[in-house]
Amino acid sequence: MKRIGILTSGGDCQGLNPAIRGVAKALYEAFGDVKIYGIKDGYKGLIEGEYEIMKKSDFSGILTMGGTILGTSRQPFKKMRIIGDDGVDKVQAMIKNYKEMKLDCLVILGGNGTHKSANLLSESGLNIITLPKTIDNDLWGTDITFGFHSALDVATEVIDRLHTTATSHGRIFVVEIMGHKAGWLNLYAGIAGGADVILIPEIPYSKEKIAEIIESRTKDGKGFSIVAVAEGAVSLEESKMSKKEFKAARAAMRQPSVGYRVAEEIELLTGHDVRVTVPGHIQRGGSPSAYDRFLSTMFGTKAAELIKNEQYGYMAGLKNNEVVAVPLSEVAGRLKCVPTDSQIIKTARSIGLSFGD
């Protein structure tokens, strides 16, 4: 009998439950007699030995559910090798519990930090398969991560709805979209939602340039503007700082986030009334989109195929519309940022969108 563990780690997002379901259903089809261990709250559950043996019925009715039935938590990779006040060696504890469950493989669903830890476990001799989850779409080795499209739908709808109130009141709206280190979500949502200025981490912005764009629109009789700001957007001044200087500057920032800072800068430079909208965790909550249900299922079935072939140490990734096996060693520690010369950036610029540069 095959014994397979499943855990979800890091931030939650749409598509986790469909992916869990896809793995389980494909495993049952492939092996018939299989024991699936649901590990609670991500790596925390693996460290503490918190798990339960799942039943087939546990995977029914979860295709349309957001979040994760297994629970999740954030366990920073940089602390995995550090023994805390509790005296627990986290890596050894995970290896120990893996062996106590007598697992043939552990399937891990997560983003960048999750994949660093997954690769660490793989290098420690455990059989690991991973699935790419993050609304930021910044995971190396896959064209698309599940959760991205659902979050994109939400972020785009937010911008859509802001258009009507912005037009009615003749206001400037700043909407802050998730994306700490990569701007994929804000870029796609900004284009799809018809934003006038899009600020992403990959392209440092000038507050004067943003003000110039808004004033130009006002002179053209357009009494409103929408500025879509990724939460990780950086100014030209910040882009020239060292990592230490940047962290200090952000720690000293008076405003609660970059979106509020941009709004304040626009008000000071233009005198316009500026409002801020931060959809926040709404972007990662709720039912997964049809595409994410499909994509998650594809990834899940690929995981089962890799297990059947005993092909461990890989992530299921999407490349050129084909689900392929990507070595974990190539994924871990690598961030997929928006290329500044990419076709989508060129597309945005060709229709007059500004990146504040």
C-alpha positions as a Markdown table, in Angstrom:
| # | Residue | x | y | z |
|---|---|---|---|---|
| 1 | Met | 0.0 | 0.0 | 0.0 |
| 2 | Lys | 1.3 | 3.5 | -0.9 |
| 3 | Arg | 1.4 | 6.0 | 1.9 |
| 4 | Ile | 1.3 | 9.6 | 0.7 |
| 5 | Gly | 1.4 | 12.8 | 2.8 |
| 6 | Ile | 0.0 | 16.1 | 1.7 |
| 7 | Leu | 0.5 | 19.5 | 3.2 |
| 8 | Thr | -0.2 | 23.1 | 2.2 |
| 9 | Ser | 2.2 | 25.8 | 3.4 |
| 10 | Gly | 2.5 | 29.6 | 3.3 |
| 11 | Gly | -0.3 | 32.0 | 2.5 |
| 12 | Asp | -3.7 | 30.5 | 1.5 |
| 13 | Cys | -5.1 | 31.1 | -1.9 |
| 14 | Gln | -7.8 | 29.9 | -4.3 |
| 15 | Gly | -7.0 | 26.5 | -5.9 |
| 16 | Leu | -5.5 | 24.7 | -2.9 |
| 17 | Asn | -8.5 | 22.5 | -2.3 |
| 18 | Pro | -8.9 | 21.6 | -6.0 |
| 19 | Ala | -5.2 | 20.7 | -6.1 |
| 20 | Ile | -5.6 | 18.5 | -3.0 |
| 21 | Arg | -8.6 | 16.8 | -4.6 |
| 22 | Gly | -6.7 | 16.3 | -7.9 |
| 23 | Val | -3.8 | 14.6 | -6.2 |
| 24 | Ala | -6.1 | 12.4 | -4.1 |
| 25 | Lys | -8.5 | 11.3 | -6.9 |
| 26 | Ala | -5.6 | 10.5 | -9.2 |
| 27 | Leu | -3.8 | 8.5 | -6.5 |
| 28 | Tyr | -6.9 | 6.5 | -5.9 |
| 29 | Glu | -7.2 | 5.8 | -9.6 |
| 30 | Ala | -3.6 | 4.9 | -10.0 |
| 31 | Phe | -3.1 | 2.7 | -6.9 |
| 32 | Gly | -6.6 | 1.8 | -5.7 |
| 33 | Asp | -5.4 | 1.0 | -2.2 |
| 34 | Val | -3.6 | 4.1 | -1.0 |
| 35 | Lys | -3.3 | 5.7 | 2.4 |
| 36 | Ile | -3.3 | 9.5 | 2.4 |
| 37 | Tyr | -2.0 | 11.5 | 5.4 |
| 38 | Gly | -3.4 | 15.0 | 5.7 |
| 39 | Ile | -0.7 | 17.0 | 7.6 |
| 40 | Lys | -2.2 | 19.9 | 9.5 |
| 41 | Asp | -1.1 | 23.6 | 9.1 |
| 42 | Gly | 1.8 | 23.1 | 6.8 |
| 43 | Tyr | 5.3 | 22.5 | 8.0 |
| 44 | Lys | 4.2 | 23.2 | 11.5 |
| 45 | Gly | 2.1 | 20.0 | 11.4 |
| 46 | Leu | 5.0 | 18.0 | 10.0 |
| 47 | Ile | 7.3 | 19.4 | 12.7 |
| 48 | Glu | 4.9 | 18.6 | 15.5 |
| 49 | Gly | 3.5 | 15.4 | 14.1 |
| 50 | Glu | -0.1 | 16.7 | 13.6 |
| 51 | Tyr | -1.9 | 14.7 | 10.9 |
| 52 | Glu | -4.8 | 12.5 | 10.2 |
| 53 | Ile | -5.5 | 9.7 | 7.8 |
| 54 | Met | -7.9 | 11.0 | 5.2 |
| 55 | Lys | -11.0 | 9.2 | 3.8 |
| 56 | Lys | -12.2 | 9.3 | 0.2 |
| 57 | Ser | -15.2 | 11.4 | 1.3 |
| 58 | Asp | -12.8 | 14.1 | 2.6 |
| 59 | Phe | -12.0 | 15.0 | -0.9 |
| 60 | Ser | -15.6 | 15.3 | -2.1 |
| 61 | Gly | -17.2 | 18.7 | -2.4 |
| 62 | Ile | -14.0 | 20.7 | -2.2 |
| 63 | Leu | -13.5 | 21.6 | -5.8 |
| 64 | Thr | -15.2 | 25.0 | -5.5 |
| 65 | Met | -14.0 | 25.8 | -2.0 |
| 66 | Gly | -11.4 | 28.5 | -1.3 |
| 67 | Gly | -8.7 | 28.2 | 1.4 |
| 68 | Thr | -7.4 | 24.7 | 2.4 |
| 69 | Ile | -9.0 | 21.9 | 4.3 |
| 70 | Leu | -5.6 | 21.0 | 5.7 |
| 71 | Gly | -4.9 | 24.4 | 7.2 |
| 72 | Thr | -1.7 | 26.3 | 6.6 |
| 73 | Ser | 1.0 | 28.4 | 8.3 |
| 74 | Arg | 4.1 | 30.3 | 7.5 |
| 75 | Gln | 7.4 | 28.7 | 8.6 |
| 76 | Pro | 10.2 | 31.0 | 7.3 |
| 77 | Phe | 12.9 | 29.0 | 5.5 |
| 78 | Lys | 15.7 | 31.0 | 7.1 |
| 79 | Lys | 14.6 | 29.7 | 10.5 |
| 80 | Met | 14.3 | 26.1 | 9.5 |
| 81 | Arg | 17.9 | 25.3 | 10.6 |
| 82 | Ile | 17.6 | 27.4 | 13.8 |
| 83 | Ile | 16.8 | 25.6 | 17.0 |
| 84 | Gly | 14.5 | 27.8 | 19.1 |
| 85 | Asp | 13.8 | 28.1 | 22.8 |
| 86 | Asp | 11.8 | 24.9 | 22.6 |
| 87 | Gly | 15.0 | 23.0 | 21.7 |
| 88 | Val | 13.3 | 21.4 | 18.6 |
| 89 | Asp | 15.5 | 20.7 | 15.5 |
| 90 | Lys | 12.8 | 21.4 | 12.9 |
| 91 | Val | 14.4 | 19.6 | 10.0 |
| 92 | Gln | 15.2 | 16.5 | 12.1 |
| 93 | Ala | 11.6 | 16.6 | 13.5 |
| 94 | Met | 10.1 | 16.7 | 10.0 |
| 95 | Ile | 12.4 | 13.8 | 8.9 |
| 96 | Lys | 11.4 | 11.8 | 12.0 |
| 97 | Asn | 7.7 | 12.3 | 11.5 |
| 98 | Tyr | 7.9 | 11.5 | 7.8 |
| 99 | Lys | 9.6 | 8.2 | 8.7 |
| 100 | Glu | 7.1 | 7.4 | 11.5 |
| 101 | Met | 4.2 | 7.8 | 9.1 |
| 102 | Lys | 6.2 | 5.5 | 6.7 |
| 103 | Leu | 5.5 | 7.8 | 3.8 |
| 104 | Asp | 6.4 | 6.8 | 0.3 |
| 105 | Cys | 6.2 | 10.5 | -0.7 |
| 106 | Leu | 5.2 | 13.9 | 0.6 |
| 107 | Val | 3.3 | 16.2 | -1.7 |
| 108 | Ile | 3.8 | 19.9 | -0.8 |
| 109 | Leu | 1.7 | 22.8 | -2.1 |
| 110 | Gly | 3.2 | 26.2 | -1.7 |
| 111 | Gly | 5.2 | 29.2 | -3.0 |
| 112 | Asn | 8.7 | 30.4 | -2.9 |
| 113 | Gly | 9.6 | 29.9 | 0.8 |
| 114 | Thr | 7.7 | 26.6 | 0.8 |
| 115 | His | 9.8 | 25.4 | -2.1 |
| 116 | Lys | 13.1 | 26.3 | -0.4 |
| 117 | Ser | 12.1 | 24.1 | 2.5 |
| 118 | Ala | 10.8 | 21.4 | 0.2 |
| 119 | Asn | 14.1 | 21.3 | -1.6 |
| 120 | Leu | 15.9 | 21.1 | 1.8 |
| 121 | Leu | 13.8 | 18.0 | 2.7 |
| 122 | Ser | 14.5 | 16.5 | -0.7 |
| 123 | Glu | 18.2 | 17.0 | -0.3 |
| 124 | Ser | 17.8 | 15.3 | 3.1 |
| 125 | Gly | 16.7 | 12.1 | 1.5 |
| 126 | Leu | 12.9 | 12.4 | 1.6 |
| 127 | Asn | 10.7 | 11.7 | -1.5 |
| 128 | Ile | 9.1 | 15.1 | -2.3 |
| 129 | Ile | 6.8 | 16.3 | -5.0 |
| 130 | Thr | 5.6 | 19.9 | -5.1 |
| 131 | Leu | 2.8 | 22.0 | -6.7 |
| 132 | Pro | 3.2 | 25.7 | -7.5 |
| 133 | Lys | 0.8 | 27.9 | -5.4 |
| 134 | Thr | 0.9 | 31.7 | -5.2 |
| 135 | Ile | -1.3 | 34.6 | -6.3 |
| 136 | Asp | 1.9 | 36.5 | -7.1 |
| 137 | Asn | 2.8 | 34.1 | -10.0 |
| 138 | Asp | 6.5 | 34.7 | -9.0 |
| 139 | Leu | 7.6 | 31.0 | -8.7 |
| 140 | Trp | 10.4 | 30.0 | -11.1 |
| 141 | Gly | 9.8 | 27.0 | -13.4 |
| 142 | Thr | 6.1 | 27.5 | -14.3 |
| 143 | Asp | 4.4 | 29.9 | -16.6 |
| 144 | Ile | 1.4 | 30.2 | -14.2 |
| 145 | Thr | 0.8 | 29.3 | -10.6 |
| 146 | Phe | -2.6 | 28.3 | -9.3 |
| 147 | Gly | -4.3 | 31.0 | -7.3 |
| 148 | Phe | -3.0 | 33.7 | -9.7 |
| 149 | His | -6.0 | 33.8 | -12.0 |
| 150 | Ser | -8.6 | 33.8 | -9.2 |
| 151 | Ala | -6.8 | 36.7 | -7.5 |
| 152 | Leu | -6.5 | 38.5 | -10.9 |
| 153 | Asp | -10.3 | 38.3 | -11.3 |
| 154 | Val | -10.8 | 39.9 | -7.9 |
| 155 | Ala | -8.2 | 42.6 | -8.4 |
| 156 | Thr | -9.6 | 43.4 | -11.8 |
| 157 | Glu | -13.1 | 43.7 | -10.5 |
| 158 | Val | -11.9 | 46.1 | -7.8 |
| 159 | Ile | -10.4 | 48.4 | -10.4 |
| 160 | Asp | -13.6 | 48.0 | -12.5 |
| 161 | Arg | -15.8 | 49.2 | -9.6 |
| 162 | Leu | -13.5 | 52.1 | -8.8 |
| 163 | His | -13.9 | 53.4 | -12.3 |
| 164 | Thr | -17.6 | 54.3 | -11.7 |
| 165 | Thr | -17.1 | 56.1 | -8.4 |
| 166 | Ala | -13.9 | 57.8 | -9.7 |
| 167 | Thr | -15.7 | 59.1 | -12.7 |
| 168 | Ser | -18.8 | 60.3 | -10.7 |
| 169 | His | -16.7 | 62.3 | -8.3 |
| 170 | Gly | -13.8 | 63.3 | -10.5 |
| 171 | Arg | -11.3 | 61.8 | -8.1 |
| 172 | Ile | -7.9 | 60.2 | -8.2 |
| 173 | Phe | -7.9 | 56.6 | -6.9 |
| 174 | Val | -4.9 | 54.6 | -5.8 |
| 175 | Val | -5.6 | 50.9 | -5.5 |
| 176 | Glu | -2.9 | 48.8 | -3.8 |
| 177 | Ile | -2.7 | 45.3 | -5.3 |
| 178 | Met | -0.8 | 42.4 | -3.7 |
| 179 | Gly | 2.7 | 41.6 | -5.0 |
| 180 | His | 5.6 | 42.2 | -2.7 |
| 181 | Lys | 8.6 | 41.3 | -4.9 |
| 182 | Ala | 7.0 | 40.8 | -8.4 |
| 183 | Gly | 4.4 | 42.8 | -10.2 |
| 184 | Trp | 2.6 | 40.1 | -12.2 |
| 185 | Leu | -0.8 | 40.5 | -10.5 |
| 186 | Asn | -0.9 | 44.3 | -10.5 |
| 187 | Leu | 0.4 | 44.4 | -14.1 |
| 188 | Tyr | -2.3 | 42.0 | -15.4 |
| 189 | Ala | -5.1 | 43.6 | -13.3 |
| 190 | Gly | -4.0 | 47.1 | -14.2 |
| 191 | Ile | -4.2 | 46.3 | -17.9 |
| 192 | Ala | -7.4 | 44.3 | -17.7 |
| 193 | Gly | -9.1 | 46.9 | -15.4 |
| 194 | Gly | -8.0 | 50.0 | -17.4 |
| 195 | Ala | -5.7 | 51.7 | -14.9 |
| 196 | Asp | -3.9 | 54.8 | -16.1 |
| 197 | Val | -0.7 | 54.3 | -14.1 |
| 198 | Ile | 0.7 | 50.9 | -13.1 |
| 199 | Leu | 3.5 | 50.7 | -10.5 |
| 200 | Ile | 5.4 | 47.4 | -10.1 |
| 201 | Pro | 8.5 | 46.5 | -8.2 |
| 202 | Glu | 10.5 | 45.8 | -11.4 |
| 203 | Ile | 10.2 | 49.4 | -12.7 |
| 204 | Pro | 11.1 | 52.1 | -10.2 |
| 205 | Tyr | 8.7 | 55.1 | -10.3 |
| 206 | Ser | 9.1 | 58.8 | -10.2 |
| 207 | Lys | 6.4 | 60.7 | -8.2 |
| 208 | Glu | 6.8 | 63.7 | -10.5 |
| 209 | Lys | 6.1 | 61.5 | -13.5 |
| 210 | Ile | 2.9 | 60.2 | -12.0 |
| 211 | Ala | 1.8 | 63.8 | -11.2 |
| 212 | Glu | 2.6 | 64.8 | -14.8 |
| 213 | Ile | 0.4 | 62.0 | -16.2 |
| 214 | Ile | -2.5 | 62.9 | -13.9 |
| 215 | Glu | -2.2 | 66.6 | -14.8 |
| 216 | Ser | -2.0 | 65.8 | -18.5 |
| 217 | Arg | -5.2 | 63.7 | -18.2 |
| 218 | Thr | -6.9 | 66.6 | -16.4 |
| 219 | Lys | -6.0 | 69.1 | -19.1 |
| 220 | Asp | -7.5 | 66.6 | -21.6 |
| 221 | Gly | -10.8 | 66.8 | -19.8 |
| 222 | Lys | -10.4 | 63.5 | -17.9 |
| 223 | Gly | -11.3 | 64.4 | -14.4 |
| 224 | Phe | -10.3 | 61.1 | -12.8 |
| 225 | Ser | -7.4 | 58.7 | -12.8 |
| 226 | Ile | -6.7 | 55.3 | -11.4 |
| 227 | Val | -3.2 | 54.4 | -10.2 |
| 228 | Ala | -2.7 | 50.7 | -9.6 |
| 229 | Val | 0.2 | 50.2 | -7.1 |
| 230 | Ala | 1.8 | 46.8 | -6.3 |
| 231 | Glu | 2.4 | 46.6 | -2.6 |
| 232 | Gly | 6.1 | 46.2 | -3.3 |
| 233 | Ala | 6.5 | 49.1 | -5.7 |
| 234 | Val | 9.7 | 51.1 | -5.2 |
| 235 | Ser | 10.6 | 54.8 | -6.0 |
| 236 | Leu | 13.6 | 55.9 | -8.0 |
| 237 | Glu | 15.2 | 57.0 | -4.8 |
| 238 | Glu | 14.7 | 53.7 | -3.1 |
| 239 | Ser | 16.0 | 51.8 | -6.1 |
| 240 | Lys | 19.4 | 53.4 | -5.6 |
| 241 | Met | 19.6 | 52.3 | -1.9 |
| 242 | Ser | 21.5 | 49.4 | -0.5 |
| 243 | Lys | 19.4 | 46.6 | 1.0 |
| 244 | Lys | 20.1 | 47.8 | 4.5 |
| 245 | Glu | 19.2 | 51.4 | 3.6 |
| 246 | Phe | 16.0 | 50.3 | 1.9 |
| 247 | Lys | 14.9 | 48.3 | 4.9 |
| 248 | Ala | 15.6 | 51.3 | 7.2 |
| 249 | Ala | 13.7 | 53.6 | 4.9 |
| 250 | Arg | 10.7 | 51.4 | 4.8 |
| 251 | Ala | 10.7 | 50.9 | 8.6 |
| 252 | Ala | 10.7 | 54.7 | 9.0 |
| 253 | Met | 7.9 | 55.3 | 6.5 |
| 254 | Arg | 5.1 | 57.2 | 8.1 |
| 255 | Gln | 2.4 | 55.8 | 5.9 |
| 256 | Pro | 0.9 | 52.3 | 6.5 |
| 257 | Ser | 1.9 | 51.1 | 3.0 |
| 258 | Val | 3.3 | 52.2 | -0.3 |
| 259 | Gly | -0.2 | 52.8 | -1.7 |
| 260 | Tyr | -0.9 | 55.5 | 0.9 |
| 261 | Arg | 2.5 | 57.0 | 0.3 |
| 262 | Val | 1.9 | 57.3 | -3.4 |
| 263 | Ala | -1.5 | 58.9 | -2.7 |
| 264 | Glu | 0.1 | 61.5 | -0.4 |
| 265 | Glu | 2.8 | 62.3 | -3.0 |
| 266 | Ile | 0.1 | 62.8 | -5.7 |
| 267 | Glu | -1.9 | 65.1 | -3.4 |
| 268 | Leu | 1.1 | 67.2 | -2.5 |
| 269 | Leu | 2.2 | 67.6 | -6.2 |
| 270 | Thr | -1.2 | 68.1 | -7.8 |
| 271 | Gly | -3.6 | 69.3 | -5.2 |
| 272 | His | -6.1 | 66.7 | -6.3 |
| 273 | Asp | -8.3 | 64.8 | -4.0 |
| 274 | Val | -6.9 | 61.2 | -3.8 |
| 275 | Arg | -8.5 | 58.2 | -2.2 |
| 276 | Val | -6.9 | 54.8 | -1.4 |
| 277 | Thr | -8.4 | 51.3 | -1.7 |
| 278 | Val | -6.6 | 48.3 | -0.4 |
| 279 | Pro | -8.5 | 45.0 | -1.2 |
| 280 | Gly | -5.9 | 43.1 | 0.7 |
| 281 | His | -6.7 | 39.5 | 1.6 |
| 282 | Ile | -10.0 | 39.7 | -0.4 |
| 283 | Gln | -7.7 | 39.0 | -3.4 |
| 284 | Arg | -6.7 | 35.5 | -2.1 |
| 285 | Gly | -10.1 | 34.5 | -0.6 |
| 286 | Gly | -13.3 | 33.0 | -2.0 |
| 287 | Ser | -14.0 | 30.3 | -4.6 |
| 288 | Pro | -11.3 | 29.5 | -7.2 |
| 289 | Ser | -12.0 | 30.6 | -10.8 |
| 290 | Ala | -12.8 | 28.0 | -13.4 |
| 291 | Tyr | -9.3 | 28.2 | -14.8 |
| 292 | Asp | -7.7 | 27.7 | -11.4 |
| 293 | Arg | -9.9 | 24.6 | -10.7 |
| 294 | Phe | -8.7 | 23.2 | -14.0 |
| 295 | Leu | -5.1 | 24.1 | -13.6 |
| 296 | Ser | -5.0 | 22.8 | -10.0 |
| 297 | Thr | -6.5 | 19.5 | -11.1 |
| 298 | Met | -3.9 | 19.2 | -13.9 |
| 299 | Phe | -1.1 | 19.8 | -11.4 |
| 300 | Gly | -2.6 | 17.4 | -8.9 |
| 301 | Thr | -2.8 | 14.6 | -11.5 |
| 302 | Lys | 0.8 | 15.3 | -12.6 |
| 303 | Ala | 1.9 | 14.8 | -9.0 |
| 304 | Ala | 0.2 | 11.4 | -8.9 |
| 305 | Glu | 1.9 | 10.4 | -12.2 |
| 306 | Leu | 5.3 | 11.4 | -10.8 |
| 307 | Ile | 4.6 | 9.3 | -7.6 |
| 308 | Lys | 3.5 | 6.3 | -9.8 |
| 309 | Asn | 6.8 | 6.6 | -11.7 |
| 310 | Glu | 8.8 | 7.1 | -8.5 |
| 311 | Gln | 10.1 | 10.4 | -10.0 |
| 312 | Tyr | 10.8 | 12.4 | -6.8 |
| 313 | Gly | 12.4 | 15.8 | -6.2 |
| 314 | Tyr | 10.3 | 17.6 | -8.8 |
| 315 | Met | 7.6 | 20.3 | -9.0 |
| 316 | Ala | 4.7 | 20.1 | -11.5 |
| 317 | Gly | 4.9 | 23.2 | -13.6 |
| 318 | Leu | 3.2 | 24.6 | -16.7 |
| 319 | Lys | 5.3 | 25.4 | -19.7 |
| 320 | Asn | 3.9 | 26.2 | -23.1 |
| 321 | Asn | 0.5 | 24.9 | -22.0 |
| 322 | Glu | 2.0 | 21.5 | -21.0 |
| 323 | Val | 2.3 | 20.3 | -17.4 |
| 324 | Val | 5.9 | 19.1 | -17.0 |
| 325 | Ala | 8.3 | 18.0 | -14.2 |
| 326 | Val | 10.7 | 20.7 | -13.1 |
| 327 | Pro | 13.6 | 19.8 | -10.8 |
| 328 | Leu | 13.2 | 21.3 | -7.3 |
| 329 | Ser | 16.8 | 22.3 | -7.3 |
| 330 | Glu | 16.0 | 24.7 | -10.2 |
| 331 | Val | 13.0 | 26.2 | -8.5 |
| 332 | Ala | 14.2 | 26.7 | -4.9 |
| 333 | Gly | 15.5 | 30.2 | -4.2 |
| 334 | Arg | 14.7 | 31.6 | -7.6 |
| 335 | Leu | 12.2 | 34.4 | -8.1 |
| 336 | Lys | 10.3 | 35.0 | -11.4 |
| 337 | Cys | 10.0 | 38.7 | -11.9 |
| 338 | Val | 8.4 | 40.6 | -14.7 |
| 339 | Pro | 11.0 | 41.2 | -17.5 |
| 340 | Thr | 11.0 | 44.9 | -18.2 |
| 341 | Asp | 11.3 | 44.3 | -21.9 |
| 342 | Ser | 8.5 | 41.6 | -22.0 |
| 343 | Gln | 5.7 | 41.7 | -24.5 |
| 344 | Ile | 3.1 | 42.6 | -21.8 |
| 345 | Ile | 5.1 | 45.6 | -20.8 |
| 346 | Lys | 5.4 | 46.7 | -24.4 |
| 347 | Thr | 1.7 | 46.1 | -24.9 |
| 348 | Ala | 0.8 | 48.3 | -21.9 |
| 349 | Arg | 3.1 | 51.1 | -23.1 |
| 350 | Ser | 1.7 | 50.9 | -26.7 |
| 351 | Ile | -1.8 | 51.8 | -25.4 |
| 352 | Gly | -0.5 | 54.7 | -23.4 |
| 353 | Leu | -0.2 | 53.2 | -19.9 |
| 354 | Ser | 2.5 | 54.7 | -17.7 |
| 355 | Phe | 4.7 | 52.8 | -15.3 |
| 356 | Gly | 5.7 | 56.1 | -13.6 |
| 357 | Asp | 9.2 | 56.0 | -15.2 |
